[in-house]
């Protein structure tokens, strides 16, 4: 039982009233970030993810011993959820009580991994493409629970900006990134192309390219082949693909696009409006990683490192979006 201290105050009629200390209430009140971390603690398959890492996380022959694997994996997840660099992760562990509770760390009794240790662990995951395995593992669990249904696939893409400045050591921009124009604005960076369950919008396929690659070019790689329907926005419209998939007896749910001197008819506009309610669900994962977790700009140079981070982000976003159903199933 928690013991709270009290302030003694007097009302206008001079009656003594006991009030809880503001500091005590602030300490014991469950914060929003703590509720989030408590939920993710329960839905993330820690043991299965650790089993993926263990063959590569071997003990050193010399030097200080490795930190606990679960601790390092949790720190890696915190980096994704809160968009933290390696030094930022170390500083926030010291600074935030909610992080210390999540990691089960006592600053007096335990040693906190420094930024170099956090960086080396991330490099280990990237070297062996382990985030891609996390993505497959988590998706298989969601499929087993019936949360990812393969009857329909929605596809979409988003641009992730990269630094366009040449004020760096090599005096060059990242050669694996490129420029593209969207509307009247130019962007420099990469693209994340996703295919997801049309019912829930949970991501089952991820591909990354430079920004200049057209969304339509990646469409076939985002389909798992078992779907009976395909949904996408106007950017994916293609007459040849439309005929191809209709021959395969797949429903073509891609929004119609007006052509020069041939604007959309009223029936096409109504069809687009109806399909938009289904297609729009694939934008929810982008909302989670960009708006909620603030991943709007690449953190590393090159496609590979950023692709590995995206696999982790979309795997965790699937768990986040399905967390209530997963928690209900675990009761």
C-alpha positions as CSV (number, residue, x, y, z in Angstrom):
1,X,0.0,0.0,0.0
2,X,1.3,3.5,-0.9
3,X,1.6,5.9,1.9
4,X,0.9,9.5,0.9
5,X,1.9,12.6,2.9
6,X,-0.6,15.3,3.5
7,X,-0.8,19.1,3.6
8,X,-3.0,20.5,6.4
9,X,-5.1,23.4,5.2
10,X,-8.0,25.3,6.7
11,X,-11.3,26.2,5.0
12,X,-13.1,29.5,5.4
13,X,-15.0,28.3,8.5
14,X,-11.5,27.3,10.0
15,X,-12.1,23.6,9.7
16,X,-9.0,21.5,9.2
17,X,-8.8,19.6,5.9
18,X,-6.2,17.1,4.9
19,X,-4.9,17.3,1.3
20,X,-2.5,14.9,-0.5
21,X,0.9,16.3,-1.3
22,X,1.2,17.4,-4.9
23,X,4.7,15.8,-5.1
24,X,3.4,12.5,-3.8
25,X,0.4,12.5,-6.2
26,X,2.7,13.4,-9.2
27,X,5.0,10.5,-8.2
28,X,2.3,7.8,-7.9
29,X,0.0,8.9,-10.7
30,X,0.2,6.7,-13.8
31,X,1.5,8.9,-16.7
32,X,0.4,8.4,-20.3
33,X,3.9,7.3,-21.4
34,X,3.9,4.7,-18.5
35,X,0.5,3.4,-19.7
36,X,1.9,3.1,-23.2
37,X,5.0,1.3,-22.0
38,X,3.0,-1.0,-19.8
39,X,0.8,-2.1,-22.8
40,X,3.8,-2.6,-25.1
41,X,5.6,-4.6,-22.3
42,X,2.7,-7.1,-22.5
43,X,2.2,-7.3,-26.3
44,X,5.8,-7.4,-27.6
45,X,7.0,-11.0,-27.9
46,X,10.3,-10.4,-26.0
47,X,11.3,-14.1,-25.7
48,X,10.8,-14.9,-29.4
49,X,12.7,-11.7,-30.4
50,X,15.6,-12.6,-28.0
51,X,15.8,-16.1,-29.5
52,X,16.4,-14.5,-32.9
53,X,19.3,-12.4,-31.5
54,X,20.9,-15.0,-29.2
55,X,23.0,-16.8,-31.8
56,X,24.7,-13.5,-32.7
57,X,24.9,-12.0,-29.1
58,X,27.7,-14.2,-27.9
59,X,29.9,-13.6,-24.8
60,X,33.2,-11.8,-25.3
61,X,36.5,-13.5,-24.7
62,X,37.9,-10.3,-23.2
63,X,36.8,-7.0,-22.0
64,X,33.7,-6.2,-19.9
65,X,30.8,-8.7,-20.1
66,X,27.8,-8.0,-22.3
67,X,24.7,-6.4,-20.9
68,X,21.5,-8.4,-20.4
69,X,20.0,-9.1,-23.8
70,X,16.4,-8.2,-22.7
71,X,17.7,-4.8,-21.4
72,X,19.4,-4.0,-24.7
73,X,16.4,-5.1,-26.8
74,X,14.1,-2.9,-24.7
75,X,16.4,0.1,-25.2
76,X,16.4,-0.5,-28.9
77,X,12.6,-0.4,-28.8
78,X,12.6,2.8,-26.8
79,X,14.7,4.3,-29.5
80,X,12.0,3.5,-32.1
81,X,9.1,4.7,-30.0
82,X,10.7,8.0,-29.0
83,X,12.9,8.7,-32.0
84,X,16.1,8.6,-30.0
85,X,19.7,8.7,-31.2
86,X,22.2,6.5,-29.4
87,X,23.5,9.3,-27.1
88,X,19.8,10.5,-26.7
89,X,18.8,7.0,-25.5
90,X,21.5,7.0,-22.8
91,X,20.6,10.5,-21.6
92,X,16.9,9.7,-21.4
93,X,17.4,6.5,-19.4
94,X,19.1,8.7,-16.8
95,X,16.5,11.4,-17.0
96,X,13.2,9.7,-17.3
97,X,11.7,7.7,-14.4
98,X,9.3,6.0,-16.8
99,X,12.2,4.5,-18.8
100,X,13.9,3.3,-15.7
101,X,10.7,1.5,-14.6
102,X,10.2,-0.1,-18.1
103,X,13.8,-1.3,-18.1
104,X,13.7,-2.3,-14.5
105,X,16.8,-0.3,-13.7
106,X,17.9,1.2,-10.4
107,X,20.4,3.9,-11.1
108,X,22.2,3.2,-7.8
109,X,22.3,-0.5,-8.1
110,X,22.6,-1.1,-11.9
111,X,24.9,0.1,-14.6
112,X,23.3,1.9,-17.6
113,X,24.6,1.0,-21.1
114,X,26.5,3.9,-22.6
115,X,25.9,5.3,-26.1
116,X,28.7,3.1,-27.6
117,X,27.2,-0.1,-26.2
118,X,23.8,1.0,-27.6
119,X,25.4,1.8,-31.0
120,X,27.2,-1.6,-31.1
121,X,24.0,-3.5,-30.3
122,X,22.1,-1.6,-33.1
123,X,25.0,-2.4,-35.5
124,X,24.7,-6.1,-34.6
125,X,21.0,-6.1,-35.5
126,X,21.7,-4.3,-38.8
127,X,24.6,-6.5,-39.8
128,X,22.5,-9.7,-39.7
129,X,19.2,-8.1,-40.9
130,X,17.5,-9.1,-37.6
131,X,14.9,-6.3,-37.7
132,X,13.6,-8.0,-40.9
133,X,13.2,-11.2,-38.9
134,X,11.4,-9.4,-36.1
135,X,9.0,-8.1,-38.7
136,X,8.3,-11.6,-40.1
137,X,8.0,-13.1,-36.6
138,X,5.5,-10.5,-35.3
139,X,3.4,-10.7,-38.5
140,X,3.2,-14.5,-38.2
141,X,2.0,-14.1,-34.6
142,X,-0.7,-11.6,-35.8
143,X,-1.7,-14.0,-38.6
144,X,-2.0,-16.9,-36.1
145,X,-4.2,-14.7,-34.0
146,X,-6.4,-13.9,-37.0
147,X,-5.5,-10.2,-36.9
148,X,-3.9,-10.1,-40.4
149,X,-6.3,-11.4,-43.0
150,X,-4.9,-12.0,-46.5
151,X,-8.0,-11.7,-48.5
152,X,-7.3,-8.1,-49.6
153,X,-4.2,-5.9,-49.8
154,X,-3.9,-2.1,-49.8
155,X,-0.7,-0.5,-51.0
156,X,0.8,2.9,-50.4
157,X,4.1,4.8,-50.1
158,X,5.6,7.7,-48.2
159,X,8.6,9.9,-48.7
160,X,11.1,10.0,-45.8
161,X,13.3,13.1,-46.0
162,X,17.1,12.9,-45.9
163,X,19.6,15.8,-45.2
164,X,20.2,17.6,-48.6
165,X,23.1,19.6,-47.3
166,X,26.6,19.0,-48.5
167,X,28.2,20.4,-45.3
168,X,29.7,17.1,-44.2
169,X,33.0,15.3,-44.2
170,X,32.7,14.1,-47.9
171,X,31.1,17.4,-49.1
172,X,28.4,15.2,-50.8
173,X,24.8,14.3,-50.3
174,X,23.9,10.6,-49.5
175,X,24.4,8.9,-52.9
176,X,21.7,6.3,-52.0
177,X,19.1,9.0,-51.7
178,X,17.5,11.0,-54.5
179,X,15.2,13.9,-55.3
180,X,11.6,13.8,-56.4
181,X,8.8,16.2,-57.0
182,X,5.4,15.8,-55.3
183,X,2.9,18.5,-56.2
184,X,4.9,21.7,-56.5
185,X,7.5,20.7,-53.9
186,X,10.8,18.9,-54.3
187,X,11.9,16.3,-51.7
188,X,15.3,14.6,-51.2
189,X,15.3,11.2,-49.5
190,X,13.9,7.7,-49.7
191,X,10.5,6.0,-50.0
192,X,8.9,3.4,-47.9
193,X,6.5,1.2,-49.9
194,X,4.1,-0.9,-47.9
195,X,1.4,-3.5,-48.5
196,X,-1.1,-4.1,-45.7
197,X,-4.2,-6.0,-44.8
198,X,-7.2,-4.1,-46.3
199,X,-9.4,-4.8,-43.2
200,X,-7.1,-3.6,-40.4
201,X,-4.3,-1.8,-42.3
202,X,-1.6,-3.9,-40.6
203,X,1.6,-4.0,-42.7
204,X,2.6,-7.4,-44.1
205,X,5.2,-6.3,-46.7
206,X,7.8,-3.5,-46.8
207,X,10.1,-2.4,-49.6
208,X,12.3,0.7,-49.7
209,X,13.8,2.6,-52.6
210,X,15.2,6.0,-53.4
211,X,12.6,8.8,-53.6
212,X,12.7,9.0,-57.4
213,X,11.2,5.5,-57.9
214,X,7.5,5.8,-58.9
215,X,5.1,4.2,-56.5
216,X,3.5,2.1,-59.3
217,X,6.8,0.4,-60.1
218,X,6.8,-1.3,-56.7
219,X,3.2,-2.4,-56.6
220,X,3.7,-6.1,-57.6
221,X,6.4,-6.5,-55.0
222,X,4.0,-5.5,-52.2
223,X,1.4,-8.2,-52.9
224,X,1.7,-11.6,-51.3
225,X,-0.2,-13.4,-54.1
226,X,-3.1,-14.8,-52.0
227,X,-5.3,-11.6,-52.0
228,X,-8.6,-11.5,-53.8
229,X,-8.7,-7.7,-53.9
230,X,-6.2,-4.9,-54.4
231,X,-6.7,-1.3,-53.2
232,X,-4.6,1.8,-53.9
233,X,-4.8,5.5,-54.6
234,X,-4.7,7.2,-58.0
235,X,-0.9,7.0,-58.2
236,X,-1.1,3.3,-58.8
237,X,-3.7,3.4,-61.7
238,X,-2.5,1.5,-64.7
239,X,-4.7,0.0,-67.5
240,X,-2.3,-2.9,-68.2
241,X,-2.2,-3.9,-64.6
242,X,-5.9,-3.5,-64.3
243,X,-6.5,-6.1,-67.1
244,X,-3.7,-8.3,-65.7
245,X,-5.3,-8.6,-62.3
246,X,-8.8,-8.9,-63.6
247,X,-7.7,-11.9,-65.7
248,X,-6.4,-13.4,-62.4
249,X,-9.9,-12.9,-61.0
250,X,-8.7,-10.3,-58.5
251,X,-10.9,-7.3,-57.6
252,X,-9.2,-4.1,-58.9
253,X,-9.9,-1.5,-56.1
254,X,-7.4,1.1,-57.4
255,X,-9.0,4.6,-57.6
256,X,-9.7,5.8,-61.1
257,X,-7.6,8.7,-62.5
258,X,-8.8,11.4,-64.8
259,X,-7.0,11.8,-68.1
260,X,-6.4,14.8,-70.4
261,X,-9.7,15.8,-72.0
262,X,-11.4,12.8,-70.2
263,X,-12.3,13.9,-66.6
264,X,-13.8,11.5,-64.2
265,X,-17.5,10.8,-64.6
266,X,-20.0,11.1,-61.7
267,X,-20.0,7.3,-61.3
268,X,-16.2,7.1,-61.2
269,X,-16.1,9.8,-58.5
270,X,-18.7,7.9,-56.4
271,X,-16.6,4.7,-56.9
272,X,-13.5,6.5,-55.8
273,X,-15.2,7.9,-52.7
274,X,-16.5,4.4,-51.8
275,X,-13.1,2.8,-52.2
276,X,-11.3,5.6,-50.3
277,X,-12.8,4.4,-47.0
278,X,-11.1,1.0,-47.5
279,X,-7.9,2.3,-49.0
280,X,-7.3,4.9,-46.3
281,X,-6.6,2.3,-43.7
282,X,-3.2,1.7,-45.1
283,X,-2.2,5.3,-44.2
284,X,-2.7,4.6,-40.5
285,X,0.8,2.9,-40.1
286,X,2.4,6.0,-41.5
287,X,0.4,8.1,-39.0
288,X,1.8,6.0,-36.2
289,X,5.5,6.2,-37.1
290,X,5.4,9.8,-38.5
291,X,3.0,11.6,-36.2
292,X,3.1,9.6,-33.0
293,X,6.7,8.4,-33.0
294,X,8.0,11.4,-35.0
295,X,10.0,9.5,-37.6
296,X,9.9,12.0,-40.4
297,X,13.6,12.1,-41.4
298,X,16.2,9.4,-41.9
299,X,18.7,9.1,-39.1
300,X,21.4,7.2,-40.9
301,X,23.3,7.3,-44.2
302,X,22.5,4.6,-46.8
303,X,19.4,2.6,-47.6
304,X,20.3,-0.5,-45.6
305,X,20.4,1.0,-42.1
306,X,17.3,3.0,-42.6
307,X,15.5,0.0,-44.1
308,X,16.3,-2.0,-41.0
309,X,14.9,0.7,-38.8
310,X,11.8,0.8,-40.9
311,X,11.3,-2.9,-40.5
312,X,11.5,-2.4,-36.7
313,X,9.1,0.6,-36.8
314,X,6.4,-1.2,-38.9
315,X,6.7,-4.4,-36.8
316,X,6.2,-2.4,-33.6
317,X,3.4,-0.2,-35.2
318,X,1.5,-3.4,-36.0
319,X,1.7,-4.5,-32.4
320,X,0.7,-1.0,-31.2
321,X,-2.3,-0.9,-33.5
322,X,-3.4,-4.4,-32.5
323,X,-2.5,-4.1,-28.8
324,X,-6.1,-3.9,-27.5
325,X,-7.1,-7.0,-29.3
326,X,-3.9,-8.8,-28.3
327,X,-4.4,-7.8,-24.6
328,X,-8.0,-9.0,-24.8
329,X,-6.9,-12.4,-26.2
330,X,-4.3,-12.8,-23.4
331,X,-6.8,-12.4,-20.6
